[in-house]
Amino acid sequence: MRPTQDKAATKHAVTLGEVMVTADRRREPSREVPMHVDEVPASRLRRLGAQSLGDYVSYQPGVFFASQGGAGQGQLVMRGVSTGNQTSPTVSVYIDDVPVGGSTVYAAAATFVFDPALLDLDHIEFLFGPQGTLYGAGSMGGLIKYVTHQPDTDRFGGNAGVDISHTQGAGMGYTEHATLNLPLVKGVAALRASVFDRHSAGVYRAVGETPASGADRTHTRGARVQLQVDASSRLSFNLSAMAQKIAADGLSMADYSLATGQPISGGPYHRRLNHREPFSQTLQLYAFRAGYEFGWAHLDWISSYQNFVNRSVQDYPDGFLALLNVLGPAFGVDRQLSSLYVDSRYDVHKTSQEMRLTSRKGEHIDWLAGMWFNREEAWEQYALEGANLPPPGNSVLLTQRVNARFEEYAGYGNVTWHVTPTMDVSAGLRASGNAQQLSNVESGAVAGSAGGFREHMISDDITKMLTFSYRPDKTHSYYLRASTGYRPGGLQAPVTSTIFGANPGAKNSFGSDTLQSYELGYKGSHLDGRLNIGADVYDIEWHRMQLITYTVGNAIIENTGDARIDGLELQATWRDGPWLLSGSGAWTDARTLEGNPQQGIAAHARLPYSARIATTLAAKYTGRFHGHESYVGATVRVSSRRHAGFPGDASDPDFKLPGYGMLDLDAGVVLRHGIDVDVYLRNALDRRVPVGALNDQSINFLASVGGPMLVHLTTPRTLGVSVEVPF
């Protein structure tokens, strides 16, 4: 907590108008951006002991991470735009100017999300509402952007730090990190490198055939290197490479009863297993950015390549195993099994290219225009197998090899007309097209399309944006924004099961779903800057929702029905001497408009993972402790209940997630030479509450007839201390 860093953090937290963001692909004050955008400094998250994506978003009302197994597994939800069991993401994730992760169902893009460590991050930006005009498909609900520190060509420096924590009932965890900034040619070139290593204590306990305490212990490590070259006053280059790997011993899920909402395997964090469930996530990301200043406009050329690999093993409950051992001989399984599990791996190779030309801020007109190309190659390897009884050996019931290619190309633009010095009108348009290919080869006793298939499709979409903003003075801003978003349609396997036969209602493709959003907002500063307020109301109309349904023994994707989401969001900060008080809240009414009798979804059913009310309140006092700058703080997070699925859904039963209130405490002191020592107590009241459920229709169907529902809970009380040493 160096003094200069603390002042910067205070500035971010208090003065909304001075926070610089890149939401509109320009660096500009957040008060001048005509939409709801929040920025959270990485230094603040580190002092709170936040260590994962679920922690980062937990302080943002209206944003939710529905964990489905631990770090790297789950889905992001903003403004309630979720169907629970998603086909592809509704929230995009960026690192600087590069999108991370897959885009389609065959990349498991809605199941595996990049979960970054705080690896040389400067801040995180949350962009609320559809961002399709500037950021493309998959940002229907919003976008999360991780903005990294850039190399400094003038100053040598860096930092090193450690974090040690103890989680109730789990044990010790620890983190080490270091960053070095090295000017190569003063004022011209610099190299910046960061490394990170974290061991997280396991909270969950495996019981049954493979007993273990701390069954979900996780090891995360990573590195990032950046080279910045300012070749001239007009031309600059940035080359970066990063790698991160998450390795977990098991899933962070427990067995709960769907009927009672209570644990059924001996304790709130207990899971009955016949086979262990290791998980790993690896990202390798390489990016090149060139910038040239023409004077009248700035050109950005951004190229990237990434390899995103997720491998998971999931054990099936005893109910499935017993059913298979009884019915197995009827469809060719001639051995009794002692376990049944899925071993899957998803490799996504992604190349993107963007060229963007941004005008200088003009007296009457500003504009931006760009071109975008993205190519993803996804490979899925899937095996359903089990251990023979009696041993040795395994029986393989199904093997599947899927290759999916997704190519997207787009042109986009945005024009702002400064009608008067206080009034602006902006319009944006993005025209996108995509080409997709899908091929599959599978075999085994329960293969659906034995021998395989090959399909392809081409589609296109247009997203639009129109905003009106009014700034009567430098401290107040009003805006009205209308925007659209979409998720691309896709291909799916011809559904023919060797057990149940053909599904007459299934198609080999599904269409895009779209939404329109209307937002009215205000941002302002009062009482000489001591009080800052942001408020907005919005209305979202979601059409032809993509839903995964489980029917005739198979999962299929269909476009089914419309939904509507209305909401109100508030943010406020108050500074009075040594005190800083802040609060934010969201009210969300997300519901279907029509019912779906085939699935059992009723009209006006709440959309999954949307809390009607969510609030975060924080207080911080800054003073002196034995002559050293210090602070104490407290944060309260409150949420009303959520549904993990649609109430009444016959194919994907709903688990009710209760409301909760969480208290976090933190304190810190700056010692000599800028050494920062911080202490935090997360979940101080030790609330142990379900906050996510595994959206696997096979397991959830078994849960509806008495089997276990797999549920993720809040992490128990955690006490930690972090030390950071600058140099």
Secondary structure, DSSP 8 states (H G I E B T S, - for coil): --HHHHHHHHHHHH-GGG-EE-TTSS-EEGGGSSS-EEEEEHHHHHHTT--SHHHHHTTSTTEEEEEEEETTEEEEEETT---SS-SS-SEEEEETTEE-S--SGGGTTTTB------SSEEEEEEEES--HHHH-TT-SSEEEEEEE----SS--EEEEEEEEEEETTTEEEEEEEEEEEEEEETTTEEEEEEEEEEEE----EEEESS-BSSTT-EEEEEEEEEEEEE-SSSEEEEEEEEEEEEEESS---EEEETTT-SB-SSSTTEEEESS---EEEEEEEEEEEEEEE-SSEEEEEEEEEEEEEEEEEEE--HHHHHHHHHHGGGGT--SEES--EEEEEEEEEEEEEEEEEEE---SSEEEEEEEEEEEEEEEEEEEEEEEEESSS-EEEEEEEEEEEEEEEEEEEEEEEEEEETTEEEEEEEEEEEEEEEEEEEEESTT-SSTT-EEEEEEEEEEEEEEEEEEEEETTEEEEEEEEEEEE--EE----EETTTEE-TT--SEE--EEEEEEEEEEEEEETTTTEEEEEEEEEEEEES-EEEEEETTEEEEEE---EEEEEEEEEEEEEETTEEEEEEEEEEEEEESS-BTTTTB-TT-B-TT--SEEEEEEEEEEEEETTEEEEEEEEEEEE--EESS-TT-SSS---EE--EEEEEEEEEEE-GGG-EEEEEEETTT----EEEE---HHHHHHHTTT-EEEEEE----EEEEEEEEE-
